[in-house]
Amino acid sequence: MQEGPNPALAVKNEEELHWLALRLVPGLGNRVAMRLLNAIGSVTGIFRASATELESLGVPSHVVRALNTGTVFDEAAREAEQARQLGALFLTFRDASYPALLKEIFDPPLLLYARGDLTLLGAPGVGIVGTRRPTAYGRAMAERLAADLAVRGLVIVSGLARGIDSAAHRGALQAGGKTVAVLGTGMDVAYPAENKKLLAEIAEKGLLLSEFPLGSFPAPQNFPIRNRIIAGLSLGVIVVEAAQYSGSLITARLAMEQNREVFGVPGSVTNKNSWGPHVLIKQGAKLVQDWQDVVEELPPEVRRALISSPDATPEPGKPSLFAESLSERERAIYGLLKVDEPVHIDEILDALPQLSSSEVLATLLELEFKSLLRQLPGKNFVKTF
């Protein structure tokens, strides 16, 4: 039995090669591989396990032979070298940089190919998905929402498909924000072909992710598999336009199953692409008109982090939410507001006796115009940014 890689092949990291080899074993699916990892304890231990032990864990005989002979290590070494030439890295399930949110899903990927800024995996993100054949309205809404959310510190996650996905990535990049593209192909395959330039831009300014080996073509079954990663990386998923049998609805369903927020952008009732988001809204998804509808559903700790972010970039043509100089009165009132708890007008008046009620109300209105707060029923106010 071969217990490791061919010593004649130069490798950077032997344990990394074991992970990659496990991913490349023919007939070994992600769930069975994860079950082996949990039962045996280490990836190297899987290749050292006896045939009897592997069979007792429900591994098919042809997969047992592949694990015992170790012939897949030569292929893994070549794959590792090609990935390095491409500028891609490997993230294994047990790496410290593996996204914590993704570990929470039912079937997290054993290994991810990554190219770009890995720090984005630790930043709060929102998925934006939709049809490959959007209307002009749908494309504009995807770009606008992506830009508005990205400029406020959220990472935009999507699948680099034509249509809504591409619009979301472009919106984030054009606003100077960050985006993650989860591919349904190998890292070296530009699909669709017209997105080759966009793929390169995301690799440079954002992050590309894939769980498929290099050279994997865009097989139809890859995309539902890919969708679980989009949902898993996101705090919530926004569906902009989606027809009745759209893959975007799969992503939304996965998001619900993973206890993520689901949002729907309403459209014309006569447009078939409105079917998906309208059904989701009927089922309890949050109706989205603008970025605030999304942000107010995020966990309080995330909203607090967005407010205090030093790296937020102001949206072109709008007041900066983080660098804008507020008046003394605005700063005093804004400092009393909270993200996760409404503050009543009486509390503000009691805390600022030097200001009249008319001055407080006028200042609150000014802050609301600047999208720094939102008024709730009963003269209650919450901080948005």
C-alpha positions in Angstrom: 0.0 0.0 0.0 1.3 3.4 -0.9 1.1 5.8 2.0 2.0 9.1 0.4 2.9 11.0 -2.7 5.6 9.9 -5.1 8.9 11.3 -3.6 10.1 12.1 -7.1 7.5 14.8 -7.4 8.4 18.1 -5.8 5.6 19.3 -3.6 5.2 22.4 -1.4 3.2 20.8 1.3 2.7 17.1 1.8 -0.5 17.4 3.9 -2.0 19.8 1.4 -1.3 17.2 -1.3 -3.1 14.6 0.8 -6.2 16.8 0.9 -6.0 17.4 -2.8 -5.5 13.7 -3.5 -8.6 12.9 -1.4 -10.6 15.4 -3.4 -9.5 13.8 -6.7 -10.2 10.2 -5.8 -12.6 8.9 -8.5 -16.0 8.0 -7.1 -15.4 9.6 -3.7 -18.0 12.2 -3.0 -17.7 15.1 -0.6 -20.0 13.7 2.0 -18.3 10.3 2.1 -14.9 12.0 2.3 -16.1 14.1 5.2 -17.4 11.1 7.0 -14.1 9.4 6.6 -12.3 12.5 7.9 -14.5 12.6 11.0 -14.2 8.9 11.7 -10.4 8.5 11.1 -9.4 11.9 12.3 -6.8 13.0 9.7 -6.5 13.1 6.0 -3.2 11.3 6.0 -4.8 8.6 8.2 -7.4 8.0 5.5 -4.7 6.9 3.0 -3.0 4.8 5.7 -6.2 3.0 6.7 -6.6 -0.7 5.8 -9.1 -1.9 3.3 -11.1 -3.6 6.1 -11.4 -0.4 8.0 -12.4 1.6 5.0 -15.0 -0.9 3.9 -16.4 -1.0 7.5 -17.1 2.8 7.0 -19.2 2.2 3.9 -16.6 3.0 1.3 -17.1 1.3 -2.1 -14.5 -1.3 -3.1 -13.3 0.7 -6.2 -12.7 3.7 -4.0 -10.9 1.6 -1.4 -8.5 0.4 -4.1 -7.8 4.0 -5.2 -7.1 5.0 -1.6 -4.9 2.0 -0.9 -2.8 2.2 -4.1 -2.2 6.0 -3.8 -2.1 6.4 -7.6 -4.0 9.6 -7.3 -1.0 11.4 -5.8 0.7 11.9 -9.1 -2.4 13.6 -10.4 -2.7 15.7 -7.3 0.9 16.9 -7.6 0.3 18.0 -11.2 -2.9 19.7 -10.1 -1.1 21.5 -7.3 1.6 22.8 -9.7 -1.0 24.0 -12.2 -2.9 25.8 -9.5 0.2 27.6 -8.3 1.0 28.7 -11.8 -2.5 30.1 -12.0 -2.0 31.9 -8.7 -4.6 29.8 -6.8 -4.3 28.4 -3.3 -6.1 25.6 -1.6 -8.3 26.0 1.5 -9.0 22.8 3.3 -11.9 22.2 5.7 -9.5 22.4 8.7 -7.6 25.5 7.6 -7.9 28.5 9.9 -8.9 30.7 7.0 -11.8 28.4 5.9 -14.9 30.5 6.3 -16.7 29.8 9.6 -20.2 30.5 8.1 -19.6 27.8 5.4 -18.7 25.2 8.1 -22.3 25.6 9.4 -24.0 24.2 6.3 -25.1 20.6 5.9 -22.5 19.7 3.3 -19.5 22.0 3.4 -16.8 21.6 0.7 -13.9 19.4 1.8 -11.5 21.7 -0.2 -11.7 25.0 -2.0 -9.6 26.5 -4.7 -9.1 30.2 -4.0 -7.6 33.0 -6.0 -7.6 36.6 -4.7 -8.1 38.3 -1.4 -8.7 35.6 1.3 -9.5 38.2 3.9 -12.9 38.6 2.3 -13.9 35.1 3.7 -13.9 36.7 7.1 -15.9 39.7 6.2 -19.8 39.9 6.3 -21.3 39.2 2.9 -24.6 39.1 1.2 -25.5 37.0 -1.8 -27.2 38.5 -4.9 -28.6 36.0 -7.4 -31.1 35.9 -10.2 -32.0 35.0 -13.8 -29.5 34.8 -16.6 -31.9 36.8 -18.8 -32.9 39.8 -16.7 -34.9 42.8 -17.8 -33.2 46.2 -17.8 -35.0 46.9 -14.5 -33.6 43.7 -12.9 -30.0 44.4 -14.1 -30.2 48.0 -12.8 -31.6 46.8 -9.4 -28.8 44.2 -9.0 -26.1 46.8 -9.8 -27.6 49.4 -7.6 -28.1 47.1 -4.6 -24.7 45.6 -5.0 -23.1 49.1 -5.1 -25.1 50.4 -2.2 -24.3 47.4 0.0 -20.7 47.1 -1.1 -19.9 50.7 -0.4 -21.1 50.3 3.1 -18.7 47.4 3.8 -20.6 44.3 2.8 -19.0 41.7 0.5 -21.2 40.8 -2.5 -21.3 37.1 -3.2 -22.6 35.7 -6.5 -21.9 33.0 -9.1 -20.4 34.9 -12.1 -23.3 33.7 -14.3 -24.5 36.0 -17.1 -27.4 38.3 -16.1 -28.1 39.2 -12.5 -24.9 37.6 -11.1 -22.6 39.6 -13.5 -24.5 42.8 -12.7 -24.1 42.3 -9.0 -20.3 41.7 -9.3 -20.0 44.8 -11.6 -22.0 46.9 -9.3 -19.8 46.1 -6.3 -16.5 46.7 -8.2 -17.7 49.9 -9.8 -18.5 51.3 -6.3 -15.0 50.4 -5.1 -16.4 47.5 -3.0 -15.5 43.9 -2.7 -17.0 40.8 -4.3 -16.6 37.0 -4.2 -17.4 34.9 -7.2 -18.2 31.2 -6.6 -17.6 29.3 -9.8 -19.4 26.2 -11.2 -16.3 25.3 -13.2 -12.6 24.8 -12.6 -10.7 27.9 -11.5 -9.1 28.1 -14.9 -12.3 28.0 -17.0 -13.9 31.3 -17.9 -17.7 30.7 -18.1 -19.5 32.3 -19.7 -16.8 33.3 -22.2 -18.0 37.0 -22.2 -17.1 37.1 -18.5 -13.4 36.5 -19.0 -12.5 40.1 -18.3 -14.8 40.2 -15.3 -13.3 37.0 -13.9 -9.8 38.5 -14.2 -10.9 41.7 -12.4 -12.5 39.8 -9.6 -9.3 37.8 -9.2 -7.4 41.0 -8.9 -9.8 43.0 -6.7 -11.9 40.4 -5.0 -11.9 36.6 -4.7 -12.6 33.6 -6.9 -13.7 30.3 -5.3 -14.4 26.9 -6.7 -14.6 23.4 -5.3 -14.1 21.8 -8.7 -10.8 20.6 -10.1 -9.0 22.6 -12.7 -10.3 22.1 -16.2 -13.8 21.2 -15.0 -16.3 22.2 -17.7 -19.7 23.9 -16.9 -21.7 20.7 -16.4 -25.4 21.4 -15.5 -25.1 19.5 -12.2 -22.3 21.7 -11.0 -24.4 24.8 -10.6 -26.9 23.6 -7.9 -23.8 22.3 -6.1 -22.1 25.7 -6.4 -25.3 27.4 -5.1 -25.0 25.9 -1.6 -21.6 27.7 -1.3 -23.1 31.1 -2.3 -25.8 30.7 0.3 -23.3 29.3 2.9 -21.0 32.3 2.6 -23.7 34.8 2.9 -25.6 36.3 5.9 -28.6 36.6 3.5 -29.5 36.1 -0.1 -31.2 38.6 -2.3 -33.2 37.3 -5.3 -33.6 40.0 -7.9 -35.4 38.3 -10.8 -36.0 34.6 -11.1 -38.5 32.6 -13.2 -40.4 29.6 -11.9 -37.6 27.0 -12.4 -34.7 29.3 -11.9 -31.6 28.0 -10.1 -31.7 31.2 -8.0 -34.7 29.7 -6.2 -32.5 26.7 -5.3 -30.0 29.2 -3.7 -32.9 30.8 -1.8 -34.2 27.5 -0.5 -30.7 26.5 0.6 -30.3 29.9 2.4 -33.6 29.2 4.3 -32.4 25.7 5.2 -29.1 27.2 6.4 -30.9 29.7 8.6 -29.9 32.7 6.5 -32.0 35.7 5.6 -33.8 35.6 2.3 -34.8 38.8 0.4 -36.9 39.4 -2.7 -36.9 42.4 -5.0 -40.5 42.9 -6.3 -41.1 43.4 -10.0 -43.9 43.7 -12.5 -46.7 41.2 -12.0 -46.8 40.7 -15.8 -43.1 39.7 -16.0 -42.3 36.0 -15.6 -39.0 36.8 -14.0 -41.0 38.3 -11.1 -42.5 34.9 -10.2 -39.6 33.8 -8.1 -39.1 36.8 -5.8 -42.8 37.3 -5.5 -43.3 33.7 -4.3 -40.5 34.1 -1.8 -42.0 37.3 -0.5 -45.3 35.5 0.0 -43.5 32.8 1.9 -41.9 35.3 4.3 -38.9 36.7 2.5 -38.2 40.4 3.2 -39.3 42.7 0.4 -36.4 44.9 -0.7 -36.7 48.4 -2.1 -33.2 49.6 -1.1 -30.1 48.7 0.8 -31.6 49.7 4.2 -34.2 46.9 3.9 -31.3 44.4 3.8 -29.0 45.9 6.4 -31.7 46.2 9.1 -32.2 42.4 9.0 -28.5 41.7 9.6 -27.3 40.7 13.1 -26.7 43.7 15.4 -23.0 42.9 15.8 -22.6 43.0 12.0 -24.4 46.4 11.8 -22.2 47.8 14.6 -19.1 46.6 12.7 -20.3 48.3 9.5 -20.9 51.5 11.3 -17.4 51.6 12.8 -15.6 50.4 9.7 -12.7 52.7 8.9 -12.4 51.4 5.3 -15.9 52.2 4.0 -15.9 54.1 0.7 -18.4 56.8 0.1 -20.8 56.1 -2.8 -20.3 58.5 -5.7 -22.8 61.3 -5.7 -24.0 60.6 -2.1 -22.9 61.8 1.3 -20.2 59.6 2.9 -21.7 57.7 5.8 -18.5 57.4 7.6 -16.3 60.4 6.8 -18.9 63.1 6.5 -18.5 65.9 9.0 -21.6 66.2 11.0 -22.7 69.3 12.8 -22.3 69.4 16.6 -26.1 69.0 17.1 -26.1 66.0 14.6 -23.2 64.4 16.4 -24.9 64.8 19.8 -28.2 63.1 18.6 -26.5 60.5 16.5 -24.4 59.4 19.5 -27.5 58.6 21.5 -29.0 56.3 18.9 -28.4 52.5 18.8 -28.3 49.9 16.1 -30.1 47.1 17.9 -32.6 49.0 20.1 -35.0 51.8 19.2 -34.6 55.0 21.1 -37.8 57.1 21.8 -37.9 60.8 21.1 -38.5 61.5 24.8 -35.2 59.8 25.7 -33.4 62.1 23.3 -35.1 65.2 24.6 -34.2 64.2 28.2 -30.6 63.6 27.3 -30.3 67.0 25.5 -32.1 69.6 27.6 -30.2 72.4 25.9 -32.1 71.6 22.6 -35.8 72.4 22.0 -38.1 69.7 20.7 -38.3 71.5 17.3 -34.5 71.5 17.0 -34.3 67.8 17.9 -37.0 66.9 15.4 -35.3 69.0 12.6 -32.0 67.3 13.3 -33.5 63.8 13.3 -35.0 64.6 9.9 -31.6 65.8 8.6 -30.0 62.6 9.8 -32.7 60.5 8.2 -32.2 62.4 4.9 -28.5 61.3 5.1 -29.5 57.7 5.6 -27.9 57.6 9.1 -31.1 56.7 10.9 -34.6 55.3 10.4 -37.8 56.3 12.1 -39.9 53.5 13.5 -43.6 53.7 14.6 -44.3 55.6 17.8 -41.5 58.2 17.3 -38.7 55.6 17.9 -35.4 55.9 16.1 -32.6 53.4 15.2 -29.2 54.0 13.9 -28.6 52.5 10.4 -25.1 53.8 9.8 
